[in-house]
Amino acid sequence: MWEYRRRVRYYETDKMGVVHHSNYLRLIEDARMDWIGDHVMNYNDMEKMGVIIPVVNASGNFRAFLRYDDLFSVKMELTKFTGVRMRFQYKVHNAKTGELCYDGDSEHYFAEDKNYRPISLKRKFPKLYGAFESLLK
């Protein structure tokens, strides 16, 4: 599994002093954008080609709390890729204690940036298709 690391920022916490539940989607999005940049291409460059990757579904389970300044890791992997849709799995751990704080997944589709219509990467962008397909384990 690929790993993304950083510290919890103050604004990501709530009045109870823990990461607000809505921010876990942001944490996994940060990881996903870095994963795409490290393994395929810069997402901004992909958008310039006319390709976007909207979220269709995201779900997860909250297991333990992260607090301000905790170092955390997001371990993630691509678990499904069809050339039209893909799914990622995530595990967010407290990097100091190793405790699992959140696990979940997200599903996405590839679309044209102008109209959000699904596209087949295999047909329209075969090199991009090959880059993603090679990462499916």
C-alpha positions in Angstrom: 0.0 0.0 0.0 1.2 3.5 -0.8 1.5 5.9 2.1 0.8 9.6 2.5 1.9 11.4 5.7 1.3 14.8 7.3 0.2 16.4 10.6 -3.3 17.4 11.6 -3.8 21.1 11.2 -5.6 23.2 13.8 -8.5 24.2 11.6 -9.3 20.5 10.9 -10.3 20.0 14.6 -13.6 20.7 16.2 -14.6 22.1 19.6 -14.0 18.6 21.1 -10.4 18.9 20.1 -10.5 16.1 17.5 -10.5 16.0 13.7 -14.0 16.7 12.6 -15.6 13.7 10.9 -16.1 15.7 7.6 -12.4 16.3 7.3 -11.5 12.6 6.9 -12.9 13.0 3.3 -10.4 15.8 2.8 -7.5 13.8 4.3 -8.2 10.9 1.8 -8.6 13.4 -1.0 -5.2 14.9 -0.2 -3.7 11.4 -0.3 -5.5 10.5 -3.5 -4.3 13.6 -5.3 -0.7 12.9 -4.3 -1.1 9.2 -5.3 -2.4 10.2 -8.7 0.5 12.7 -9.1 3.1 10.2 -7.9 1.8 7.3 -10.0 0.1 8.6 -13.1 0.4 12.4 -13.7 -0.3 15.7 -12.1 -4.0 16.1 -11.7 -3.9 19.6 -13.0 -2.3 18.4 -16.2 -5.0 15.7 -16.4 -7.7 18.4 -16.2 -5.9 20.4 -18.9 -6.3 17.3 -21.1 -10.1 17.6 -20.4 -10.3 14.7 -17.9 -11.8 14.9 -14.4 -12.5 12.2 -11.8 -15.6 13.0 -9.8 -16.5 11.1 -6.7 -19.5 8.8 -7.0 -19.5 7.3 -3.6 -17.4 7.5 -0.4 -17.9 5.7 2.8 -15.9 5.0 5.9 -15.7 3.9 9.5 -14.4 6.1 12.4 -12.2 3.9 14.7 -10.3 6.3 16.9 -9.6 10.1 17.2 -6.8 12.2 15.7 -6.0 15.5 17.4 -4.2 18.7 16.5 -0.6 18.1 15.5 -0.9 14.3 15.4 1.2 12.8 12.6 -1.0 10.5 10.6 -0.6 8.3 7.6 -3.1 7.4 4.9 -2.3 4.0 3.4 -4.2 3.5 0.2 -4.5 1.3 -2.9 -6.4 1.2 -6.1 -8.8 -1.8 -5.8 -10.9 -1.5 -9.0 -10.2 0.0 -12.4 -12.4 -0.5 -15.5 -11.3 2.5 -17.6 -14.6 4.2 -16.8 -14.7 3.8 -13.0 -12.2 3.2 -10.2 -12.2 2.5 -6.5 -9.7 3.2 -3.8 -9.4 1.8 -0.3 -7.9 3.8 2.6 -6.6 3.3 6.1 -5.8 6.3 8.2 -3.5 5.6 11.2 -2.0 7.6 13.9 1.7 7.4 12.8 3.0 7.6 16.4 0.8 4.9 17.9 -0.1 2.9 14.8 -3.7 3.0 15.9 -6.3 2.7 13.0 -8.4 5.9 13.1 -10.5 5.6 9.9 -10.9 3.1 7.1 -13.0 3.5 4.0 -13.2 3.6 0.3 -14.2 6.0 -2.5 -15.5 5.3 -6.0 -14.9 7.6 -9.0 -15.6 7.9 -12.7 -13.7 9.4 -15.5 -15.5 12.3 -17.2 -15.1 15.1 -19.7 -14.5 18.3 -17.8 -17.1 20.3 -19.8 -20.2 18.2 -19.4 -19.4 15.5 -16.7 -20.3 12.7 -19.1 -18.5 9.4 -18.5 -15.6 8.6 -20.8 -13.7 5.5 -21.6 -10.0 6.1 -21.0 -9.1 3.1 -23.1 -10.8 4.7 -26.1 -10.0 8.4 -25.6 -6.8 8.4 -23.6 -5.1 5.0 -24.0 -1.8 6.1 -22.4 -3.7 7.3 -19.3 -5.6 4.0 -19.3 -2.4 2.1 -19.4 -0.9 4.1 -16.5 -3.9 3.4 -14.3 -4.3 -0.2 -15.3 -0.7 -1.0 -14.5 -1.3 0.1 -10.9 -4.2 -2.3 -10.3 -3.0 -5.1 -8.0 
